[in-house]
Amino acid sequence: MSRHAKRLMAPRTLQIPRKEHKFIVKPSPGPHNYETSVSILIAIRDMLGLATNAREARKIIKSGKVLVDAKVRKDHKFPIGLMDILEIPEGDVLKIVMINRKGKIVLVDISKEAARTKLYKIRNKTILKGGNLQLNLHDGTNLLIPVKDPRNPEEDIYNTRDTLVVSLANKEIEKHMKYKEGSLAYITGGSHRGEIARIKEINKIRSTIPNEVIL
């Protein structure tokens, strides 16, 4: 697979000038897929305007000045996607990756207090050997939930599509928000992506087709 893609053929989720440079840097395989992510280099050069060319952007990244979810990332192709926290302390940059109402990936200002944690959607969960629970999250992160008694797993209170607020410092769950009627939902796909609405009704469908949600 090519490391670069023609800018005019880039995913429409990318909010970047499409005629300024011929190619864009493809994000590496990682926590987010190609359609819903952007490489750190593109974020720094094209979205934030902190570099005028790829060479300058790579220099900033290689210097160890760029953090994603509180971890230094030196790979200029590392992908950032929905709910990731991008930080460049020396440039006073602190952003969260969001999808706007036009379906574009955008970097939004976030406070230091809010950047302590990250929102995760539970994709699925796995019962490990010994009965412990593993939560598999939307960006590939896995959280281990120790279970005292596998025969009566009182700790198993989490369901697919629930949302967690997790501390980036120690990976502790600070808040658990249920996927249920009455909850607020941030829509990440379809014609209404980027919008926030309250769930009025969930119609469960017994098939591989996703449940119908009325907002």
MDTraj code that builds the backbone (N, CA, C; nanometers):
import mdtraj as md
import numpy as np

residues = "MET SER ARG HIS ALA LYS ARG LEU MET ALA PRO ARG THR LEU GLN ILE PRO ARG LYS GLU HIS LYS PHE ILE VAL LYS PRO SER PRO GLY PRO HIS ASN TYR GLU THR SER VAL SER ILE LEU ILE ALA ILE ARG ASP MET LEU GLY LEU ALA THR ASN ALA ARG GLU ALA ARG LYS ILE ILE LYS SER GLY LYS VAL LEU VAL ASP ALA LYS VAL ARG LYS ASP HIS LYS PHE PRO ILE GLY LEU MET ASP ILE LEU GLU ILE PRO GLU GLY ASP VAL LEU LYS ILE VAL MET ILE ASN ARG LYS GLY LYS ILE VAL LEU VAL ASP ILE SER LYS GLU ALA ALA ARG THR LYS LEU TYR LYS ILE ARG ASN LYS THR ILE LEU LYS GLY GLY ASN LEU GLN LEU ASN LEU HIS ASP GLY THR ASN LEU LEU ILE PRO VAL LYS ASP PRO ARG ASN PRO GLU GLU ASP ILE TYR ASN THR ARG ASP THR LEU VAL VAL SER LEU ALA ASN LYS GLU ILE GLU LYS HIS MET LYS TYR LYS GLU GLY SER LEU ALA TYR ILE THR GLY GLY SER HIS ARG GLY GLU ILE ALA ARG ILE LYS GLU ILE ASN LYS ILE ARG SER THR ILE PRO ASN GLU VAL ILE LEU".split()
xyz = np.array([
    [0.0848, -0.1200, 0.0000],
    [0.0000, 0.0000, 0.0000],
    [0.0879, 0.1245, 0.0000],
    [0.0509, 0.2213, -0.0809],
    [0.1281, 0.3449, -0.0895],
    [0.1229, 0.4224, 0.0411],
    [0.2349, 0.4863, 0.0748],
    [0.2394, 0.5679, 0.1964],
    [0.1703, 0.7017, 0.1759],
    [0.1437, 0.7363, 0.0509],
    [0.0800, 0.8640, 0.0201],
    [-0.0449, 0.8415, -0.0649],
    [-0.1354, 0.9355, -0.0598],
    [-0.2567, 0.9299, -0.1414],
    [-0.2738, 1.0649, -0.2095],
    [-0.3287, 1.0630, -0.3308],
    [-0.3536, 1.1898, -0.3980],
    [-0.4550, 1.2699, -0.3178],
    [-0.4233, 1.3956, -0.2960],
    [-0.5052, 1.4813, -0.2109],
    [-0.6495, 1.4908, -0.2609],
    [-0.6692, 1.4961, -0.3908],
    [-0.8047, 1.5078, -0.4450],
    [-0.8870, 1.3823, -0.4204],
    [-0.8196, 1.2687, -0.3939],
    [-0.8892, 1.1427, -0.3698],
    [-0.8971, 1.1099, -0.2214],
    [-0.8547, 1.2015, -0.1360],
    [-0.8578, 1.1780, 0.0089],
    [-1.0018, 1.1660, 0.0571],
    [-1.0241, 1.0951, 0.1695],
    [-1.1601, 1.0832, 0.2231],
    [-1.2244, 1.2195, 0.2425],
    [-1.3529, 1.2288, 0.2157],
    [-1.4245, 1.3557, 0.2278],
    [-1.4398, 1.4003, 0.3726],
    [-1.4012, 1.3138, 0.4657],
    [-1.4048, 1.3523, 0.6069],
    [-1.2922, 1.4491, 0.6412],
    [-1.1903, 1.4584, 0.5539],
    [-1.0763, 1.5455, 0.5817],
    [-1.1057, 1.6879, 0.5364],
    [-1.0962, 1.7813, 0.6291],
    [-1.1217, 1.9221, 0.5987],
    [-0.9889, 1.9910, 0.5722],
    [-0.9373, 1.9697, 0.4501],
    [-0.8066, 2.0235, 0.4126],
    [-0.8149, 2.0810, 0.2716],
    [-0.7245, 2.1776, 0.2381],
    [-0.7189, 2.2284, 0.1009],
    [-0.6803, 2.1148, 0.0065],
    [-0.7550, 2.0945, -0.1002],
    [-0.7324, 1.9788, -0.1863],
    [-0.6459, 2.0091, -0.3086],
    [-0.6044, 2.1334, -0.3262],
    [-0.5225, 2.1672, -0.4423],
    [-0.3877, 2.2267, -0.4032],
    [-0.3626, 2.2381, -0.2722],
    [-0.2395, 2.3031, -0.2271],
    [-0.1185, 2.2129, -0.2454],
    [-0.1334, 2.0831, -0.2140],
    [-0.0265, 1.9855, -0.2333],
    [-0.0850, 1.8681, -0.3114],
    [-0.0034, 1.8009, -0.3903],
    [-0.0536, 1.6915, -0.4733],
    [-0.0889, 1.5695, -0.3900],
    [-0.0062, 1.5410, -0.2873],
    [-0.0275, 1.4207, -0.2082],
    [-0.0484, 1.4547, -0.0613],
    [-0.1158, 1.3636, 0.0089],
    [-0.1243, 1.3719, 0.1542],
    [-0.0573, 1.2481, 0.2123],
    [-0.0183, 1.2560, 0.3383],
    [0.0432, 1.1417, 0.4058],
    [-0.0669, 1.0541, 0.4634],
    [-0.0712, 0.9290, 0.4195],
    [-0.1708, 0.8364, 0.4724],
    [-0.1400, 0.8042, 0.6181],
    [-0.2418, 0.7968, 0.7022],
    [-0.2168, 0.7514, 0.8387],
    [-0.1779, 0.6045, 0.8397],
    [-0.0913, 0.5665, 0.9321],
    [-0.0515, 0.4268, 0.9466],
    [-0.1693, 0.3441, 0.9964],
    [-0.1665, 0.2123, 0.9717],
    [-0.2665, 0.1262, 1.0359],
    [-0.2536, 0.1419, 1.1869],
    [-0.3635, 0.1576, 1.2549],
    [-0.3558, 0.1804, 1.3996],
    [-0.4921, 0.1843, 1.4635],
    [-0.5097, 0.2699, 1.5630],
    [-0.6333, 0.2711, 1.6411],
    [-0.7570, 0.3192, 1.5661],
    [-0.7394, 0.3874, 1.4527],
    [-0.8540, 0.4371, 1.3759],
    [-0.8367, 0.3988, 1.2292],
    [-0.9467, 0.3789, 1.1584],
    [-0.9345, 0.3425, 1.0177],
    [-0.9085, 0.4654, 0.9302],
    [-0.8759, 0.4389, 0.8039],
    [-0.8343, 0.5447, 0.7113],
    [-0.9429, 0.6490, 0.6896],
    [-1.0679, 0.6055, 0.6841],
    [-1.1784, 0.6963, 0.6545],
    [-1.2094, 0.7920, 0.7692],
    [-1.1744, 0.7538, 0.8904],
    [-1.2137, 0.8350, 1.0069],
    [-1.0943, 0.8872, 1.0859],
    [-0.9797, 0.8972, 1.0200],
    [-0.8605, 0.9450, 1.0907],
    [-0.7773, 1.0344, 1.0001],
    [-0.6791, 1.0977, 1.0610],
    [-0.5861, 1.1835, 0.9881],
    [-0.4490, 1.1645, 1.0512],
    [-0.3437, 1.1688, 0.9708],
    [-0.2088, 1.1542, 1.0254],
    [-0.1715, 1.2784, 1.1063],
    [-0.0809, 1.2596, 1.2032],
    [-0.0359, 1.3729, 1.2843],
    [0.0237, 1.4823, 1.1958],
    [0.0948, 1.4421, 1.0915],
    [0.1569, 1.5413, 1.0031],
    [0.0511, 1.6318, 0.9395],
    [-0.0559, 1.5723, 0.8892],
    [-0.1621, 1.6516, 0.8268],
    [-0.2282, 1.7429, 0.9294],
    [-0.2462, 1.6924, 1.0511],
    [-0.3068, 1.7741, 1.1569],
    [-0.2218, 1.8974, 1.1861],
    [-0.0900, 1.8783, 1.1949],
    [-0.0001, 1.9884, 1.2299],
    [0.0174, 2.0871, 1.1146],
    [0.0363, 2.0342, 0.9941],
    [0.0625, 2.1236, 0.8800],
    [-0.0651, 2.1857, 0.8231],
    [-0.1634, 2.1035, 0.7930],
    [-0.2806, 2.1506, 0.7189],
    [-0.3936, 2.2015, 0.8079],
    [-0.4143, 2.1364, 0.9221],
    [-0.5290, 2.1728, 1.0051],
    [-0.4947, 2.2801, 1.1084],
    [-0.3736, 2.2731, 1.1644],
    [-0.3327, 2.3708, 1.2655],
    [-0.2444, 2.4816, 1.2091],
    [-0.1817, 2.4567, 1.0944],
    [-0.0961, 2.5578, 1.0332],
    [0.0310, 2.5859, 1.1111],
    [0.0815, 2.4850, 1.1829],
    [0.2027, 2.5029, 1.2632],
    [0.3302, 2.4783, 1.1829],
    [0.3152, 2.4324, 1.0591],
    [0.4303, 2.4102, 0.9713],
    [0.3888, 2.4462, 0.8293],
    [0.4861, 2.4911, 0.7503],
    [0.4550, 2.5301, 0.6127],
    [0.4756, 2.4158, 0.5140],
    [0.5476, 2.3120, 0.5574],
    [0.5698, 2.1979, 0.4688],
    [0.5878, 2.0711, 0.5517],
    [0.5967, 1.9575, 0.4823],
    [0.6069, 1.8286, 0.5505],
    [0.7358, 1.8172, 0.6315],
    [0.8440, 1.8746, 0.5797],
    [0.9719, 1.8662, 0.6507],
    [0.9628, 1.9339, 0.7871],
    [0.9047, 2.0527, 0.7919],
    [0.8901, 2.1234, 0.9196],
    [0.8000, 2.0458, 1.0152],
    [0.6925, 1.9887, 0.9620],
    [0.6000, 1.9124, 1.0459],
    [0.6682, 1.7893, 1.1049],
    [0.7467, 1.7187, 1.0224],
    [0.8181, 1.5996, 1.0719],
    [0.9180, 1.6370, 1.1801],
    [0.9818, 1.7527, 1.1658],
    [1.0789, 1.7977, 1.2657],
    [1.0110, 1.8201, 1.4006],
    [0.8933, 1.8827, 1.3992],
    [0.8183, 1.9052, 1.5234],
    [0.7821, 1.7724, 1.5882],
    [0.7363, 1.6781, 1.5055],
    [0.6916, 1.5487, 1.5573],
    [0.8092, 1.4679, 1.6107],
    [0.9193, 1.4627, 1.5364],
    [1.0361, 1.3844, 1.5778],
    [1.0995, 1.4385, 1.7052],
    [1.0771, 1.5655, 1.7351],
    [1.1366, 1.6256, 1.8550],
    [1.0685, 1.5791, 1.9833],
    [0.9579, 1.5057, 1.9699],
    [0.8875, 1.4564, 2.0879],
    [0.7962, 1.5590, 2.1519],
    [0.7567, 1.6603, 2.0746],
    [0.6744, 1.7685, 2.1297],
    [0.5241, 1.7451, 2.1110],
    [0.4892, 1.6344, 2.0450],
    [0.3480, 1.6082, 2.0151],
    [0.2983, 1.4895, 2.0971],
    [0.1877, 1.5107, 2.1678],
    [0.1286, 1.4048, 2.2486],
    [-0.0119, 1.3725, 2.1977],
    [-0.0427, 1.2445, 2.1944],
    [-0.1780, 1.1981, 2.1633],
    [-0.2252, 1.1141, 2.2807],
    [-0.3334, 1.1549, 2.3420],
    [-0.3851, 1.0871, 2.4618],
    [-0.2770, 1.0748, 2.5691],
    [-0.2035, 1.1853, 2.5879],
    [-0.1009, 1.1983, 2.6922],
    [0.0231, 1.1127, 2.6671],
    [0.0395, 1.0597, 2.5458],
    [0.1582, 0.9821, 2.5113],
    [0.2319, 1.0502, 2.3964],
    [0.3650, 1.0594, 2.4065],
    [0.4455, 1.1185, 2.2995],
    [0.4393, 1.0282, 2.1765],
    [0.4126, 1.0887, 2.0619],
    [0.4097, 1.0142, 1.9362],
    [0.5089, 1.0781, 1.8394],
    [0.6050, 0.9974, 1.7898],
    [0.7081, 1.0487, 1.7004],
    [0.6916, 1.0010, 1.5564],
    [0.5899, 0.9200, 1.5313],
    [0.5613, 0.8728, 1.3961],
    [0.4690, 0.9733, 1.3277],
    [0.5176, 1.0386, 1.2231],
    [0.4373, 1.1428, 1.1581],
    [0.3136, 1.0873, 1.0886],
    [0.3090, 0.9540, 1.0700],
    [0.1928, 0.8920, 1.0068],
    [0.0941, 0.8359, 1.1095],
    [0.1234, 0.8531, 1.2380],
    [0.0344, 0.7987, 1.3412],
    [-0.1055, 0.8595, 1.3259],
    [-0.2102, 0.7754, 1.3258],
    [-0.3458, 0.8276, 1.3036],
    [-0.4107, 0.8813, 1.4304],
    [-0.4765, 0.9945, 1.4169],
    [-0.5600, 1.0441, 1.5255],
    [-0.7038, 1.0465, 1.4751],
    [-0.7967, 1.0113, 1.5657],
    [-0.9366, 1.0025, 1.5264],
    [-1.0291, 1.0451, 1.6382],
    [-1.1537, 1.0113, 1.6248],
    [-1.2600, 1.0587, 1.7121],
    [-1.2272, 1.0455, 1.8604],
    [-1.2380, 1.1572, 1.9311],
    [-1.2206, 1.1702, 2.0755],
    [-1.0748, 1.1678, 2.1223],
    [-0.9799, 1.1560, 2.0295],
    [-0.8389, 1.1634, 2.0690],
    [-0.8061, 1.3044, 2.1178],
    [-0.7119, 1.3126, 2.2100],
    [-0.6654, 1.4407, 2.2632],
    [-0.5267, 1.4694, 2.2058],
    [-0.5150, 1.5770, 2.1296],
    [-0.3879, 1.6176, 2.0691],
    [-0.3316, 1.7350, 2.1474],
    [-0.2066, 1.7200, 2.1910],
    [-0.1451, 1.8251, 2.2730],
    [-0.0041, 1.8562, 2.2247],
    [0.0251, 1.9850, 2.2131],
    [0.1606, 2.0330, 2.1849],
    [0.1876, 2.1421, 2.2876],
    [0.2438, 2.1066, 2.4034],
    [0.2605, 2.2026, 2.5134],
    [0.3354, 2.3294, 2.4749],
    [0.4436, 2.3167, 2.3967],
    [0.5235, 2.4341, 2.3612],
    [0.4463, 2.5318, 2.2729],
    [0.3509, 2.4802, 2.1968],
    [0.2715, 2.5674, 2.1107],
    [0.1391, 2.6055, 2.1719],
    [0.1208, 2.5664, 2.2986],
    [-0.0043, 2.5949, 2.3695],
    [-0.1244, 2.5413, 2.2913],
    [-0.1073, 2.4188, 2.2372],
    [-0.2132, 2.3544, 2.1591],
    [-0.2733, 2.2403, 2.2399],
    [-0.4036, 2.2424, 2.2552],
    [-0.4747, 2.1359, 2.3252],
    [-0.6093, 2.1188, 2.2550],
    [-0.6229, 2.0086, 2.1822],
    [-0.7401, 1.9882, 2.0965],
    [-0.7998, 1.8491, 2.1177],
    [-0.9293, 1.8393, 2.0871],
    [-0.9964, 1.7102, 2.0819],
    [-1.0440, 1.6892, 1.9386],
    [-1.0333, 1.5651, 1.8910],
    [-1.0753, 1.5333, 1.7546],
    [-1.2257, 1.5048, 1.7539],
    [-1.2982, 1.5775, 1.6687],
    [-1.4433, 1.5631, 1.6600],
    [-1.4854, 1.5524, 1.5131],
    [-1.6134, 1.5230, 1.4926],
    [-1.6740, 1.5266, 1.3600],
    [-1.7755, 1.6404, 1.3604],
    [-1.7655, 1.7326, 1.2643],
    [-1.8618, 1.8433, 1.2633],
    [-1.9889, 1.8046, 1.1873],
    [-2.0817, 1.8969, 1.1772],
    [-2.2111, 1.8658, 1.1164],
    [-2.2036, 1.8454, 0.9652],
    [-2.0894, 1.8776, 0.9070],
    [-2.0685, 1.8500, 0.7650],
    [-1.9992, 1.7156, 0.7450],
    [-1.9758, 1.6447, 0.8561],
    [-1.9105, 1.5152, 0.8478],
    [-1.7604, 1.5234, 0.8334],
    [-1.7015, 1.6388, 0.8665],
    [-1.5574, 1.6593, 0.8534],
    [-1.4864, 1.6393, 0.9871],
    [-1.3649, 1.5851, 0.9813],
    [-1.2812, 1.5747, 1.1003],
    [-1.2309, 1.7138, 1.1364],
    [-1.2516, 1.7554, 1.2602],
    [-1.2078, 1.8876, 1.3043],
    [-1.1363, 1.8762, 1.4384],
    [-1.0509, 1.9746, 1.4662],
    [-0.9798, 1.9829, 1.5937],
    [-1.0413, 2.0968, 1.6735],
    [-1.0940, 2.0640, 1.7902],
    [-1.1680, 2.1604, 1.8715],
    [-1.0925, 2.1880, 2.0009],
    [-1.0863, 2.3152, 2.0408],
    [-1.0211, 2.3515, 2.1668],
    [-1.0854, 2.2785, 2.2839],
    [-1.0020, 2.2379, 2.3798],
    [-1.0501, 2.1688, 2.4989],
    [-0.9712, 2.2191, 2.6193],
    [-1.0326, 2.2249, 2.7351],
    [-0.9645, 2.2734, 2.8554],
    [-0.8705, 2.1668, 2.9110],
    [-0.7745, 2.2096, 2.9929],
    [-0.6813, 2.1150, 3.0545],
    [-0.7543, 2.0157, 3.1438],
    [-0.8568, 2.0632, 3.2124],
    [-0.9335, 1.9746, 3.2998],
    [-1.0051, 1.8674, 3.2181],
    [-1.0691, 1.9074, 3.1095],
    [-1.1396, 1.8108, 3.0248],
    [-1.0426, 1.7145, 2.9571],
    [-0.9204, 1.7618, 2.9277],
    [-0.8216, 1.6790, 2.8587],
    [-0.7589, 1.5734, 2.9491],
    [-0.7914, 1.5767, 3.0783],
    [-0.7417, 1.4717, 3.1691],
    [-0.8025, 1.3363, 3.1349],
    [-0.9218, 1.3400, 3.0753],
    [-0.9955, 1.2176, 3.0490],
    [-1.0293, 1.2057, 2.9008],
    [-1.0748, 1.0880, 2.8642],
    [-1.1152, 1.0643, 2.7257],
    [-1.2449, 0.9845, 2.7245],
    [-1.3303, 1.0176, 2.6278],
    [-1.4545, 0.9432, 2.6090],
    [-1.4286, 0.8221, 2.5202],
    [-1.4749, 0.7065, 2.5652],
    [-1.4615, 0.5832, 2.4882],
    [-1.5979, 0.5178, 2.4709],
    [-1.6216, 0.4662, 2.3523],
    [-1.7408, 0.3845, 2.3282],
    [-1.7016, 0.2379, 2.3373],
    [-1.7818, 0.1582, 2.4082],
    [-1.7550, 0.0148, 2.4189],
    [-1.8022, -0.0538, 2.2910],
    [-1.7085, -0.1125, 2.2175],
    [-1.7418, -0.1861, 2.0956],
    [-1.7973, -0.3244, 2.1297],
    [-1.7267, -0.3932, 2.2179],
    [-1.7701, -0.5241, 2.2638],
    [-1.6923, -0.5590, 2.3895],
    [-1.7205, -0.6730, 2.4464],
    [-1.6485, -0.7147, 2.5665],
    [-1.6175, -0.8633, 2.5578],
    [-1.5109, -0.9025, 2.6279],
    [-1.4613, -1.0393, 2.6223],
    [-1.4423, -1.0928, 2.7635],
    [-1.4847, -1.2173, 2.7860],
    [-1.4583, -1.2840, 2.9132],
    [-1.3261, -1.3581, 2.8998],
    [-1.2293, -1.3220, 2.9807],
    [-1.0963, -1.3814, 2.9733],
    [-1.0869, -1.5068, 3.0596],
    [-0.9799, -1.5801, 3.0392],
    [-0.9539, -1.6976, 3.1217],
    [-0.9431, -1.6545, 3.2678],
    [-1.0142, -1.7216, 3.3540],
    [-1.0161, -1.6837, 3.4945],
    [-1.1380, -1.6015, 3.5303],
    [-1.2140, -1.5602, 3.4262],
    [-1.3384, -1.4894, 3.4514],
    [-1.3305, -1.3385, 3.4500],
    [-1.2105, -1.2826, 3.4338],
    [-1.2002, -1.1366, 3.4273],
    [-1.2631, -1.0837, 3.2982],
    [-1.3023, -0.9579, 3.3019],
    [-1.3724, -0.8962, 3.1895],
    [-1.2802, -0.7994, 3.1162],
    [-1.2807, -0.8058, 2.9846],
    [-1.2048, -0.7103, 2.9030],
    [-1.3019, -0.6291, 2.8186],
    [-1.2939, -0.4961, 2.8326],
    [-1.3759, -0.4065, 2.7520],
    [-1.2953, -0.3615, 2.6310],
    [-1.3499, -0.3819, 2.5120],
    [-1.2826, -0.3454, 2.3880],
    [-1.3445, -0.2154, 2.3362],
    [-1.2641, -0.1107, 2.3294],
    [-1.3145, 0.0241, 2.3046],
    [-1.2970, 0.0687, 2.1592],
    [-1.3558, 0.1822, 2.1255],
    [-1.3678, 0.2231, 1.9854],
    [-1.2355, 0.2511, 1.9151],
    [-1.1299, 0.2805, 1.9907],
    [-1.0008, 0.3102, 1.9276],
    [-0.9004, 0.1967, 1.9446],
    [-0.9489, 0.0774, 1.9788],
    [-0.8603, -0.0369, 1.9956],
    [-0.8066, -0.0542, 2.1358],
    [-0.8330, 0.0417, 2.2241],
    [-0.7911, 0.0297, 2.3638],
    [-0.8694, -0.0818, 2.4319],
    [-0.8015, -0.1573, 2.5188],
    [-0.8667, -0.2611, 2.5976],
    [-0.8531, -0.2274, 2.7454],
    [-0.9626, -0.2389, 2.8186],
    [-0.9614, -0.2156, 2.9628],
    [-0.9939, -0.3450, 3.0352],
    [-0.9119, -0.3798, 3.1332],
    [-0.9339, -0.5013, 3.2116],
    [-1.0152, -0.4685, 3.3360],
    [-1.1239, -0.5417, 3.3558],
    [-1.2080, -0.5270, 3.4738],
    [-1.1940, -0.6539, 3.5574],
    [-1.1197, -0.6494, 3.6683],
    [-1.1048, -0.7689, 3.7522],
    [-1.2393, -0.8136, 3.8091],
    [-1.2628, -0.9434, 3.8081],
    [-1.3864, -1.0006, 3.8604],
    [-1.3522, -1.0917, 3.9781],
    [-1.4085, -1.0626, 4.0935],
    [-1.3778, -1.1413, 4.2137],
    [-1.4342, -1.2824, 4.2056],
    [-1.5596, -1.2930, 4.1657],
    [-1.6261, -1.4230, 4.1605],
    [-1.6875, -1.4431, 4.0220],
    [-1.6208, -1.5208, 3.9338],
    [-1.6726, -1.5424, 3.7985],
    [-1.8130, -1.6031, 3.7960],
    [-1.8508, -1.6736, 3.9023],
    [-1.9846, -1.7341, 3.9066],
    [-2.0926, -1.6299, 3.9356],
    [-2.0497, -1.5173, 3.9921],
    [-2.1414, -1.4071, 4.0217],
    [-2.0704, -1.2751, 3.9910],
    [-2.0516, -1.2460, 3.8620],
    [-1.9701, -1.1301, 3.8208],
    [-2.0407, -0.9964, 3.8426],
    [-2.0403, -0.9503, 3.9655],
    [-2.1069, -0.8237, 3.9975],
    [-2.0418, -0.7046, 3.9274],
    [-1.9157, -0.7211, 3.8893],
    [-1.8432, -0.6120, 3.8221],
    [-1.8857, -0.5953, 3.6760],
    [-1.9579, -0.6936, 3.6211],
    [-1.9975, -0.6892, 3.4802],
    [-2.1237, -0.6044, 3.4638],
    [-2.1044, -0.4732, 3.4703],
    [-2.2164, -0.3786, 3.4590],
    [-2.2121, -0.3023, 3.3262],
    [-2.1210, -0.3429, 3.2374],
    [-2.0982, -0.2683, 3.1138],
    [-2.1595, -0.3405, 2.9940],
    [-2.2114, -0.2622, 2.9000],
    [-2.2725, -0.3181, 2.7797],
    [-2.2173, -0.2516, 2.6544],
    [-2.2270, -0.3225, 2.5432],
    [-2.1888, -0.2664, 2.4145],
    [-2.2648, -0.1359, 2.3891],
    [-2.1941, -0.0371, 2.3375],
    [-2.2442, 0.0975, 2.3050],
    [-2.2507, 0.1905, 2.4263],
    [-2.2232, 0.1406, 2.5450],
    [-2.2107, 0.2309, 2.6597],
    [-2.0895, 0.3208, 2.6378],
    [-2.0855, 0.4333, 2.7084],
    [-1.9735, 0.5271, 2.6989],
    [-1.9032, 0.5376, 2.8331],
    [-1.7710, 0.5411, 2.8283],
    [-1.6897, 0.5532, 2.9491],
    [-1.6096, 0.6823, 2.9459],
    [-1.5948, 0.7436, 3.0620],
    [-1.5011, 0.8546, 3.0789],
    [-1.3822, 0.7968, 3.1542],
    [-1.2661, 0.7949, 3.0885],
    [-1.1488, 0.7261, 3.1428],
    [-1.0337, 0.8240, 3.1625],
    [-0.9680, 0.8153, 3.2772],
    [-0.8503, 0.8974, 3.3047],
    [-0.7355, 0.8542, 3.2139],
    [-0.6723, 0.9494, 3.1466],
    [-0.5590, 0.9165, 3.0604],
    [-0.4337, 0.8853, 3.1411],
    [-0.4288, 0.9319, 3.2642],
    [-0.3097, 0.9113, 3.3469],
    [-0.2999, 0.7687, 3.3988],
    [-0.4126, 0.7129, 3.4429],
    [-0.4067, 0.5799, 3.5050],
    [-0.5062, 0.4795, 3.4484],
    [-0.5808, 0.5206, 3.3456],
    [-0.6789, 0.4334, 3.2795],
    [-0.7913, 0.3883, 3.3724],
    [-0.8179, 0.4661, 3.4759],
    [-0.9290, 0.4360, 3.5658],
    [-1.0590, 0.4925, 3.5077],
    [-1.1665, 0.4153, 3.5215],
    [-1.2972, 0.4613, 3.4751],
    [-1.3537, 0.5603, 3.5762],
    [-1.3785, 0.6836, 3.5318],
    [-1.4317, 0.7868, 3.6205],
    [-1.5832, 0.8006, 3.6101],
    [-1.6371, 0.7616, 3.4940],
    [-1.7821, 0.7718, 3.4768],
    [-1.8279, 0.6695, 3.3741],
    [-1.9447, 0.6140, 3.3970],
    [-2.0034, 0.5146, 3.3069],
    [-2.1413, 0.5638, 3.2649],
    [-2.1605, 0.5838, 3.1338],
    [-2.2878, 0.6336, 3.0820],
    [-2.3548, 0.5259, 2.9977],
    [-2.4737, 0.4875, 3.0373],
    [-2.5457, 0.3788, 2.9732],
    [-2.6041, 0.4211, 2.8379],
    [-2.6011, 0.3276, 2.7442],
    [-2.6702, 0.3442, 2.6161],
    [-2.8159, 0.3061, 2.6400],
    [-2.8992, 0.4067, 2.6586],
    [-3.0388, 0.3793, 2.6928],
    [-3.1255, 0.4986, 2.6533],
    [-3.2553, 0.4769, 2.6571],
    [-3.3494, 0.5842, 2.6276],
    [-3.3348, 0.6955, 2.7303],
    [-3.3301, 0.8192, 2.6813],
    [-3.3110, 0.9345, 2.7680],
    [-3.1689, 0.9863, 2.7708],
    [-3.0734, 0.9044, 2.7246],
    [-2.9330, 0.9462, 2.7237],
    [-2.9047, 1.0368, 2.6039],
    [-2.8044, 1.1230, 2.6196],
    [-2.7585, 1.2042, 2.5069],
    [-2.6686, 1.1200, 2.4176],
    [-2.6794, 1.1411, 2.2872],
    [-2.5983, 1.0662, 2.1920],
    [-2.5260, 1.1624, 2.0984],
    [-2.3987, 1.1330, 2.0734],
    [-2.3205, 1.2078, 1.9751],
    [-2.3156, 1.1209, 1.8502],
    [-2.3740, 1.1677, 1.7420],
    [-2.3904, 1.0863, 1.6219],
    [-2.2629, 1.0927, 1.5377],
    [-2.2054, 0.9757, 1.5082],
    [-2.0768, 0.9710, 1.4383],
    [-2.0862, 0.9163, 1.2964],
    [-2.2047, 0.8764, 1.2542],
    [-2.2200, 0.8238, 1.1188],
    [-2.3539, 0.8626, 1.0591],
    [-2.3646, 0.8479, 0.9269],
    [-2.4904, 0.8788, 0.8607],
    [-2.5078, 1.0265, 0.8302],
    [-2.6262, 1.0622, 0.7839],
    [-2.6525, 1.1995, 0.7406],
    [-2.6572, 1.2996, 0.8555],
    [-2.6697, 1.2514, 0.9788],
    [-2.6772, 1.3413, 1.0945],
    [-2.5495, 1.3391, 1.1796],
    [-2.4407, 1.2854, 1.1259],
    [-2.3179, 1.2772, 1.2045],
    [-2.2699, 1.4162, 1.2452],
    [-2.2128, 1.4206, 1.3639],
    [-2.1672, 1.5480, 1.4182],
    [-2.2716, 1.6170, 1.5033],
    [-2.3942, 1.5639, 1.5045],
    [-2.5009, 1.6249, 1.5829],
    [-2.5146, 1.5556, 1.7189],
    [-2.5710, 1.6279, 1.8145],
    [-2.5987, 1.5729, 1.9472],
    [-2.7495, 1.5712, 1.9670],
    [-2.8020, 1.4572, 2.0100],
    [-2.9465, 1.4448, 2.0297],
    [-2.9735, 1.3492, 2.1455],
    [-3.0933, 1.3546, 2.1976],
    [-3.1318, 1.2651, 2.3067],
    [-3.2044, 1.1428, 2.2499],
    [-3.1698, 1.0261, 2.3024],
    [-3.2323, 0.9022, 2.2566],
    [-3.3748, 0.8931, 2.3114],
    [-3.4719, 0.8893, 2.2207],
    [-3.6120, 0.8784, 2.2622],
    [-3.6573, 0.7333, 2.2714],
    [-3.6074, 0.6525, 2.1785],
    [-3.6546, 0.5139, 2.1736],
    [-3.5498, 0.4255, 2.1080],
    [-3.5323, 0.3040, 2.1598],
    [-3.4429, 0.2050, 2.1007],
    [-3.5255, 0.0825, 2.0652],
    [-3.5364, 0.0536, 1.9361],
    [-3.6103, -0.0639, 1.8900],
    [-3.5111, -0.1752, 1.8606],
    [-3.5064, -0.2756, 1.9481],
    [-3.4109, -0.3846, 1.9330],
    [-3.4549, -0.4796, 1.8226],
    [-3.3612, -0.5111, 1.7345],
    [-3.3873, -0.5989, 1.6207],
    [-3.3050, -0.7260, 1.6371],
    [-3.3698, -0.8407, 1.6339],
    [-3.3011, -0.9688, 1.6520],
    [-3.2410, -1.0165, 1.5196],
    [-3.1345, -0.9513, 1.4790],
    [-3.0630, -0.9889, 1.3571],
    [-2.9297, -0.9165, 1.3570],
    [-2.8563, -0.9297, 1.2469],
    [-2.7275, -0.8603, 1.2354],
    [-2.7465, -0.7124, 1.2029],
    [-2.8701, -0.6733, 1.1714],
    [-2.8993, -0.5327, 1.1426],
    [-2.8947, -0.4531, 1.2728],
    [-2.8303, -0.3356, 1.2738],
    [-2.8246, -0.2550, 1.3964],
    [-2.9639, -0.2181, 1.4471],
    [-2.9746, -0.2004, 1.5790],
    [-3.1010, -0.1572, 1.6374],
    [-3.1433, -0.0224, 1.5807],
    [-3.2735, -0.0007, 1.5732],
    [-3.3263, 0.1274, 1.5269],
    [-3.3346, 0.2226, 1.6451],
    [-3.2732, 0.3388, 1.6304],
    [-3.2713, 0.4379, 1.7378],
    [-3.3456, 0.5622, 1.6914],
    [-3.4428, 0.6048, 1.7712],
    [-3.5191, 0.7257, 1.7412],
    [-3.4719, 0.8364, 1.8336],
    [-3.4311, 0.9498, 1.7742],
    [-3.3755, 1.0611, 1.8509],
    [-3.4745, 1.1766, 1.8574],
])
top = md.Topology()
chain = top.add_chain()
for i, resn in enumerate(residues, 1):
    res = top.add_residue(resn, chain, resSeq=i)
    for name in ("N", "CA", "C"):
        top.add_atom(name, md.element.get_by_symbol(name[0]), res)
traj = md.Trajectory(xyz[None], top)
